[in-house]
Amino acid sequence: FLAAKALKPSNVIGLIIPYGETFSKDVKDAQEFSRLLKIKSRIINISPMVDSYFSSYPTENRVLKGNKMARERMSILYDFSAREKALILGTSNKTELLLGYGTIHGDMACGINPLGDLYKTQIRQLAEYLGIPEKIRKKIPSAGLWIGQTDEDEIGLPYDEIDKILYQLVDKRTSKKDIIASGFKKETVEKIISLIKNSEFKRKLPPIPKMSSRSVGHDFLFPFDWDK
């Protein structure tokens, strides 16, 4: 929606990348929304690629399967990005990024992430302000990893509560002790802090052992002085 508004519909392509027929309603909603925005859209079913892989390396682990699907989708997105000379727009929000609720090199990969500094609840407010159809706004948040999977069930907490705690921890820099004293359960606050700490690797490039005077990611951060 934001891209269509900012860049004109003719400059936006929406890729709809389902697995099998399991999310047919989501596909229909995506097609309908694409028509509403007047953007080009394409459907690419990843079943052949994913099924071929798991026929050779079977697993009953639903998270492994879901992550494979997310990375398969991103592989396709980057291929189309190169073909179309286009930028991939990320959809991860601040809540997901802080909790690490996303697949590294999957849905967390992108060229630019316009929603990355807005919490999940703020995005709901923004969507309502922009007039995005209620049918889209009211969809239950799900990564689509398996049938019936929802974000809040998997995380174990509602977004409304998560965002209030994250705002105090991150934006206000409130101490854990004070957040608990304000009325939040100790185990809830500690769980959120643990999720943030344990997912730090998803928010950074891989560590590089420093072996020279100017190491990428340490001293060498931006080539600013070569044009002088």
C-alpha positions as a printed Julia matrix, in Angstrom:
228×3 Matrix{Float64}:
   0.0     0.0     0.0
   2.7     2.5     0.99
   4.8     1.65   -2.06
   1.86    2.07   -4.42
   1.1     5.45   -2.85
   4.69    6.67   -2.87
   5.97    5.2    -6.15
   2.78    4.84   -8.23
   1.13    1.45   -8.84
   2.91    0.98  -12.16
   6.24    0.79  -10.3
   5.18   -1.9    -7.84
   4.98   -5.68   -8.3
   3.27   -7.89   -5.75
   4.47  -11.49   -5.62
   2.05  -13.97   -4.05
   4.03  -17.05   -3.06
   1.86  -19.76   -1.48
   2.66  -23.33   -0.57
   0.12  -25.75   -2.02
  -3.56  -24.97   -1.66
  -3.41  -24.64    2.11
  -3.63  -20.86    2.16
  -6.07  -20.33   -0.72
  -8.06  -17.71    1.22
  -4.91  -15.67    1.81
  -4.08  -15.91   -1.9
  -7.54  -14.64   -2.83
  -7.22  -11.78   -0.34
  -3.81  -10.86   -1.77
  -5.15  -10.9    -5.34
  -8.11   -8.76   -4.35
  -5.86   -6.27   -2.56
  -3.51   -6.13   -5.57
  -6.44   -5.27   -7.82
  -7.56   -2.6    -5.36
  -4.08   -1.05   -5.44
  -3.91   -1.45   -9.24
  -0.5    -3.09   -9.05
   0.82   -6.0   -11.08
   0.83   -9.31   -9.24
   2.07  -12.82   -9.9
   1.42  -16.11   -8.15
   4.32  -18.53   -7.73
   3.59  -21.76   -5.88
   6.64  -23.05   -4.02
   5.27  -26.57   -3.48
   7.47  -28.27   -6.13
  10.7   -26.83   -4.72
   9.85  -27.4    -1.06
   8.39  -30.88   -1.56
  11.37  -31.95   -3.64
  13.76  -30.92   -0.88
  11.83  -32.62    1.92
  11.37  -35.8    -0.1
  15.16  -36.14    0.1
  15.52  -34.74    3.63
  12.25  -35.53    5.44
  11.36  -34.01    8.81
   8.34  -33.74   11.08
   9.6   -30.46   12.54
   7.04  -27.83   11.52
   9.35  -24.92   12.31
  12.06  -26.34   10.03
   9.53  -26.74    7.24
   8.17  -23.24    7.77
  11.63  -21.69    7.72
  12.46  -23.55    4.51
   9.32  -22.08    2.93
  10.25  -18.58    4.08
  13.74  -18.89    2.57
  12.35  -20.34   -0.65
  10.06  -17.33   -0.95
  12.93  -14.93   -0.38
  15.05  -16.74   -2.98
  12.29  -16.09   -5.5
  11.92  -12.48   -4.42
  15.63  -11.8    -4.88
  15.58  -13.46   -8.29
  12.7   -11.21   -9.35
  14.48   -8.24   -7.82
  17.44   -8.87  -10.13
  15.24   -9.53  -13.16
  13.14   -6.41  -12.68
  15.95   -4.24  -11.28
  13.66   -3.64   -8.33
  14.07   -3.27   -4.59
  12.57   -5.8    -2.18
  10.33   -4.15    0.41
  10.47   -5.79    3.82
   7.42   -6.2     6.02
   8.97   -6.99    9.41
   7.83   -4.59   12.13
   9.67   -3.41   15.24
   7.95   -5.99   17.44
   9.01   -8.89   15.21
  12.56   -7.56   14.82
  13.07   -7.13   18.56
  11.65  -10.55   19.42
  13.48  -12.23   16.54
  10.14  -13.44   15.26
  11.15  -14.07   11.69
  13.31  -16.33    9.56
  16.88  -15.17    9.1
  17.58  -15.0     5.34
  13.83  -15.53    4.9
  11.14  -12.95    5.59
  13.68  -10.83    7.5
  15.72  -10.25    4.33
  14.96   -7.18    2.2
  16.41   -4.13    0.5
  14.54   -1.59    2.62
  12.15   -2.02    5.52
   9.7     0.9     5.8
   7.82   -0.64    8.75
  10.85   -1.59   10.82
  10.52    1.19   13.41
   6.8     0.75   14.04
   5.41   -1.69   16.57
   2.72   -4.16   15.51
  -0.01   -2.2    17.27
   1.17    1.04   15.61
   0.93   -0.61   12.19
  -2.67   -1.53   12.93
  -3.35    2.12   13.74
  -1.56    3.26   10.59
  -3.52    0.81    8.46
  -6.8     2.14    9.83
  -5.69    5.74    9.25
  -4.72    4.96    5.64
  -8.08    3.35    4.98
  -6.83   -0.16    4.29
  -9.89   -2.44    4.04
 -11.04   -3.93    7.32
 -10.9    -7.4     5.77
  -7.13   -7.01    5.48
  -6.59   -5.14    8.76
  -8.5    -7.68   10.82
  -6.7   -10.76    9.51
  -5.18  -12.75   12.36
  -1.39  -12.23   12.25
   0.3   -15.38   11.01
   3.63  -16.24    9.44
   1.83  -18.93    7.46
   4.23  -21.62    8.6
   1.48  -24.25    8.94
  -2.29  -24.53    9.0
  -3.79  -22.77   12.01
  -0.5   -21.17   13.04
  -0.8   -17.68   14.53
   1.87  -15.29   15.76
   0.38  -14.77   19.21
  -0.1   -18.49   19.85
   3.48  -19.23   18.88
   4.95  -16.34   20.88
   2.61  -17.09   23.77
   1.56  -13.48   24.38
  -0.84  -10.95   22.79
   0.72   -8.15   20.74
  -1.01   -5.46   22.8
   0.82   -6.61   25.92
   4.1    -7.29   24.11
   4.24   -3.8    22.6
   3.57   -2.04   25.9
   6.48   -3.87   27.49
   8.79   -3.41   24.49
   8.05    0.32   24.41
   9.07    0.64   28.06
  12.17   -1.52   27.63
  13.45   -0.1    24.35
  12.07    3.4    23.81
  11.76    4.57   27.42
  14.68    2.48   28.74
  12.64    1.57   31.79
  14.24   -0.99   34.1
  12.84   -4.49   34.4
  12.1    -3.83   38.07
  10.04   -0.72   37.32
   8.1    -2.4    34.5
   7.14   -5.25   36.81
   6.21   -2.74   39.53
   3.87   -1.01   37.05
   1.7    -4.13   36.91
   3.19   -6.55   34.35
   3.88  -10.13   35.37
   7.52  -10.86   36.14
   7.58  -14.02   33.99
   6.11  -12.1    31.03
   8.7    -9.32   31.22
  11.53  -11.83   31.63
  10.29  -13.88   28.67
  10.31  -10.82   26.41
  13.79   -9.81   27.57
  14.99  -13.36   26.91
  13.52  -13.34   23.38
  15.31  -10.07   22.62
  18.65  -11.31   23.94
  18.46  -14.7    22.24
  17.65  -13.19   18.83
  20.39  -10.54   18.73
  22.21  -12.54   16.02
  19.28  -11.96   13.68
  19.72   -8.2    13.85
  23.42   -8.11   12.99
  25.81   -9.26   10.31
  27.85  -12.35   11.26
  30.75  -11.59   13.64
  34.17  -11.11   12.01
  37.35  -11.74   14.05
  39.4    -8.53   13.95
  42.77   -9.24   12.3
  43.71   -5.91   10.69
  43.7    -2.21   11.51
  40.45   -1.64    9.62
  37.94   -4.49    9.71
  34.61   -4.56    7.9
  31.86   -3.83   10.38
  34.28   -2.55   13.05
  36.44    0.36   11.88
  35.45    0.35    8.21
  31.77    1.26    8.23
  31.26    3.51    5.23
  33.52    4.56    2.29
  33.04    8.27    2.91
  36.51    9.64    2.21
  37.35    8.33   -1.28
  35.62   11.14   -3.16
  37.62   13.89   -1.49
